[in-house]
Amino acid sequence: MKIFFSISTSLFLALLTISCTGIDILATDISKSSNPPINLQKSDLAGTWVANYGSYHGVDKLILKEDGRFRQEYENPREGYVFQTPWSSWQLKRFADGRVRIYLEGARYYAGGSKGGDLLAAEDWQFCDPFVKRDDNWSQWSVNMKGRLVLNVRLLASDELVLYPMWPDCGDGVFSDREVFHKQK
Protein backbone atom coordinates (compact mmCIF):
# COMPACT_ATOMS: atom_id res chain seq x y z
CA MET A 1 0.00 0.00 0.00
CA LYS A 2 2.83 2.37 0.89
CA ILE A 3 4.58 1.71 -2.47
CA PHE A 4 1.32 2.28 -4.40
CA PHE A 5 0.77 5.59 -2.55
CA SER A 6 4.36 6.67 -3.28
CA ILE A 7 4.04 5.85 -7.00
CA SER A 8 0.62 7.52 -7.22
CA THR A 9 1.92 10.64 -5.47
CA SER A 10 4.99 10.79 -7.73
CA LEU A 11 2.86 10.40 -10.86
CA PHE A 12 0.44 13.09 -9.66
CA LEU A 13 3.31 15.52 -8.92
CA ALA A 14 4.90 14.86 -12.32
CA LEU A 15 1.60 15.51 -14.14
CA LEU A 16 1.00 18.63 -12.05
CA THR A 17 4.48 19.92 -12.93
CA ILE A 18 3.90 19.26 -16.63
CA SER A 19 0.52 20.97 -16.47
CA CYS A 20 1.81 24.05 -14.65
CA THR A 21 4.81 24.53 -16.93
CA GLY A 22 2.71 24.39 -20.07
CA ILE A 23 4.42 21.30 -21.49
CA ASP A 24 2.00 19.57 -23.80
CA ILE A 25 1.43 15.87 -23.21
CA LEU A 26 -0.36 15.41 -26.55
CA ALA A 27 1.99 17.42 -28.74
CA THR A 28 1.23 18.06 -32.39
CA ASP A 29 4.83 19.14 -33.07
CA ILE A 30 3.95 22.27 -34.99
CA SER A 31 7.67 23.09 -35.33
CA LYS A 32 8.00 20.22 -37.84
CA SER A 33 4.92 21.19 -39.86
CA SER A 34 5.01 22.15 -43.53
CA ASN A 35 3.10 24.37 -45.92
CA PRO A 36 -0.35 23.08 -46.89
CA PRO A 37 -1.00 21.44 -50.28
CA ILE A 38 -0.93 23.87 -53.23
CA ASN A 39 -4.50 22.89 -54.14
CA LEU A 40 -5.87 24.00 -50.73
CA GLN A 41 -9.30 25.65 -51.06
CA LYS A 42 -11.55 27.56 -48.66
CA SER A 43 -13.77 24.48 -48.58
CA ASP A 44 -10.88 22.54 -46.97
CA LEU A 45 -10.91 25.01 -44.08
CA ALA A 46 -14.68 25.30 -43.62
CA GLY A 47 -15.80 23.92 -40.26
CA THR A 48 -15.20 24.43 -36.56
CA TRP A 49 -11.65 24.90 -35.27
CA VAL A 50 -10.71 24.81 -31.58
CA ALA A 51 -7.61 25.84 -29.62
CA ASN A 52 -7.55 24.88 -25.96
CA TYR A 53 -5.15 27.25 -24.19
CA GLY A 54 -5.45 25.42 -20.88
CA SER A 55 -7.50 26.11 -17.77
CA TYR A 56 -5.74 29.42 -17.17
CA HIS A 57 -6.31 30.96 -20.63
CA GLY A 58 -9.54 29.35 -21.88
CA VAL A 59 -10.84 27.89 -25.14
CA ASP A 60 -10.98 29.60 -28.52
CA LYS A 61 -13.35 28.45 -31.26
CA LEU A 62 -13.48 29.59 -34.89
CA ILE A 63 -16.39 28.67 -37.15
CA LEU A 64 -15.32 29.13 -40.79
CA LYS A 65 -17.88 29.06 -43.59
CA GLU A 66 -16.94 28.29 -47.18
CA ASP A 67 -18.65 31.52 -48.32
CA GLY A 68 -16.00 33.60 -46.50
CA ARG A 69 -17.87 34.26 -43.25
CA PHE A 70 -16.67 33.29 -39.78
CA ARG A 71 -17.41 33.72 -36.10
CA GLN A 72 -15.00 33.56 -33.16
CA GLU A 73 -16.18 32.34 -29.75
CA TYR A 74 -13.70 32.63 -26.91
CA GLU A 75 -14.43 31.67 -23.32
CA ASN A 76 -12.32 31.78 -20.19
CA PRO A 77 -14.49 30.24 -17.43
CA ARG A 78 -11.89 30.97 -14.75
CA GLU A 79 -12.33 34.70 -15.36
CA GLY A 80 -16.00 34.51 -16.33
CA TYR A 81 -15.03 36.10 -19.66
CA VAL A 82 -16.78 35.49 -22.99
CA PHE A 83 -16.10 37.14 -26.36
CA GLN A 84 -17.98 36.50 -29.59
CA THR A 85 -17.69 38.25 -32.92
CA PRO A 86 -20.66 38.80 -35.18
CA TRP A 87 -20.46 36.91 -38.47
CA SER A 88 -17.54 38.62 -40.22
CA SER A 89 -15.35 38.02 -43.27
CA TRP A 90 -12.26 35.86 -43.62
CA GLN A 91 -9.81 35.64 -46.50
CA LEU A 92 -7.21 33.15 -47.64
CA LYS A 93 -3.86 34.46 -48.91
CA ARG A 94 -1.16 32.44 -50.65
CA PHE A 95 2.52 33.33 -50.81
CA ALA A 96 5.09 32.47 -53.48
CA ASP A 97 7.03 30.24 -51.05
CA GLY A 98 3.94 28.05 -50.45
CA ARG A 99 2.80 29.54 -47.15
CA VAL A 100 -0.92 30.18 -46.67
CA ARG A 101 -2.51 32.53 -44.15
CA ILE A 102 -6.08 33.29 -43.24
CA TYR A 103 -7.16 36.78 -42.19
CA LEU A 104 -10.16 37.03 -39.84
CA GLU A 105 -11.51 40.58 -39.60
CA GLY A 106 -12.60 41.51 -36.07
CA ALA A 107 -11.20 38.36 -34.43
CA ARG A 108 -8.71 38.55 -31.56
CA TYR A 109 -5.54 36.78 -30.42
CA TYR A 110 -6.41 35.09 -27.10
CA ALA A 111 -3.51 32.63 -26.65
CA GLY A 112 -2.25 34.86 -23.82
CA GLY A 113 -5.64 35.13 -22.12
CA SER A 114 -8.54 37.56 -22.17
CA LYS A 115 -6.71 40.67 -20.99
CA GLY A 116 -4.02 40.26 -23.61
CA GLY A 117 -6.58 39.63 -26.35
CA ASP A 118 -8.48 42.81 -25.53
CA LEU A 119 -5.31 44.89 -25.27
CA LEU A 120 -3.72 43.61 -28.48
CA ALA A 121 -6.97 44.11 -30.44
CA ALA A 122 -6.85 47.83 -29.72
CA GLU A 123 -3.13 48.43 -30.29
CA ASP A 124 -1.13 48.81 -33.49
CA TRP A 125 1.05 45.81 -32.63
CA GLN A 126 3.41 44.06 -35.04
CA PHE A 127 3.25 40.27 -34.75
CA CYS A 128 5.75 37.94 -36.39
CA ASP A 129 5.27 34.94 -38.64
CA PRO A 130 7.21 32.09 -36.99
CA PHE A 131 7.48 30.21 -40.29
CA VAL A 132 9.35 32.95 -42.17
CA LYS A 133 13.11 33.27 -41.90
CA ARG A 134 14.08 36.51 -40.18
CA ASP A 135 16.00 38.70 -42.58
CA ASP A 136 16.02 42.30 -43.75
CA ASN A 137 12.65 41.94 -45.51
CA TRP A 138 10.50 43.08 -42.57
CA SER A 139 7.32 42.99 -44.68
CA GLN A 140 7.56 39.21 -45.15
CA TRP A 141 7.53 38.28 -41.48
CA SER A 142 5.94 41.27 -39.72
CA VAL A 143 2.13 41.19 -39.53
CA ASN A 144 -0.10 43.97 -38.21
CA MET A 145 -3.01 42.32 -36.41
CA LYS A 146 -4.87 45.40 -35.20
CA GLY A 147 -8.57 44.59 -35.54
CA ARG A 148 -7.99 41.10 -36.95
CA LEU A 149 -6.48 37.70 -36.32
CA VAL A 150 -3.99 36.23 -38.80
CA LEU A 151 -3.29 32.50 -38.74
CA ASN A 152 -0.93 30.25 -40.68
CA VAL A 153 -2.38 27.16 -42.33
CA ARG A 154 0.04 24.31 -41.65
CA LEU A 155 0.21 20.60 -42.46
CA LEU A 156 1.36 18.22 -39.74
CA ALA A 157 3.28 15.02 -40.44
CA SER A 158 0.02 13.18 -39.71
CA ASP A 159 -1.58 14.97 -42.74
CA GLU A 160 -3.81 17.03 -40.43
CA LEU A 161 -4.32 20.67 -41.39
CA VAL A 162 -3.99 23.03 -38.42
CA LEU A 163 -4.11 26.79 -37.88
CA TYR A 164 -1.29 28.51 -36.00
CA PRO A 165 -1.13 32.17 -34.90
CA MET A 166 1.51 34.79 -35.46
CA TRP A 167 3.77 35.51 -32.48
CA PRO A 168 3.35 38.71 -30.47
CA ASP A 169 7.10 38.74 -29.83
CA CYS A 170 9.53 38.89 -32.75
CA GLY A 171 12.37 37.29 -30.82
CA ASP A 172 13.33 33.66 -31.12
CA GLY A 173 10.15 32.17 -29.71
CA VAL A 174 9.35 28.62 -28.79
CA PHE A 175 6.59 26.83 -30.66
CA SER A 176 3.67 25.98 -28.39
CA ASP A 177 1.30 23.22 -29.38
CA ARG A 178 -1.26 24.80 -27.05
CA GLU A 179 -1.82 27.59 -29.59
CA VAL A 180 -2.76 25.21 -32.41
CA PHE A 181 -6.33 25.28 -33.74
CA HIS A 182 -7.52 21.78 -34.66
CA LYS A 183 -10.50 21.16 -36.92
CA GLN A 184 -13.32 19.35 -35.15
CA LYS A 185 -14.80 16.32 -36.86
C-alpha positions, 0 to 999 in steps of 0.5 A: 500500500505504501509503495502504491501511494508513493508511485501515485503521489509521484505520478500526480506531482509529475503531471501537475508539474507538466501541467503548470509549466505548459508542457504539452502531453499530446503534442502536435509538433507544430515546429516540424509542420510544412506548408499546406498542399498547393491545391488548398481551397476555402472548402478545406478550411470550412468547419469548426476549429478549436484551440484549448489554451489550458484552464488558465487561458480558456478555449478559442473556437473559430467557425469558418464558412466556405462563403467567406464568413466566420465567427470567433467564440472565446471563453475563459471560465476561470475569469468569467469572460466570454467574447464572440464576434458577429459573423464577419469576413475571412480571406485566404492568402497564398505566398510564393514560397507556399505559405498560406494565411487566413485573415479574420476581420474583427477576431482577436488573439487570445492565446495569452488570455482575455486581458491580452486579447483585448489589449492587443486588439486595440493596439497597433502591434506588429506580430511575427510569422514564426514560419518565415526566416528573419532577414532584412525583408521586414514585410515578409515576417511582420504582420499587423493584427490590429482589428484582426487575427492572422493565422498560418495554415500548416500541415502536420506530419500526420496529414492534419491541417492546423491553424497557428497564430503569429507571435506577439514577440519577434524574438526567437520564440518557442513553438507551443502546441497549445496555440494550435487550432484543430479542426473538429470532426 
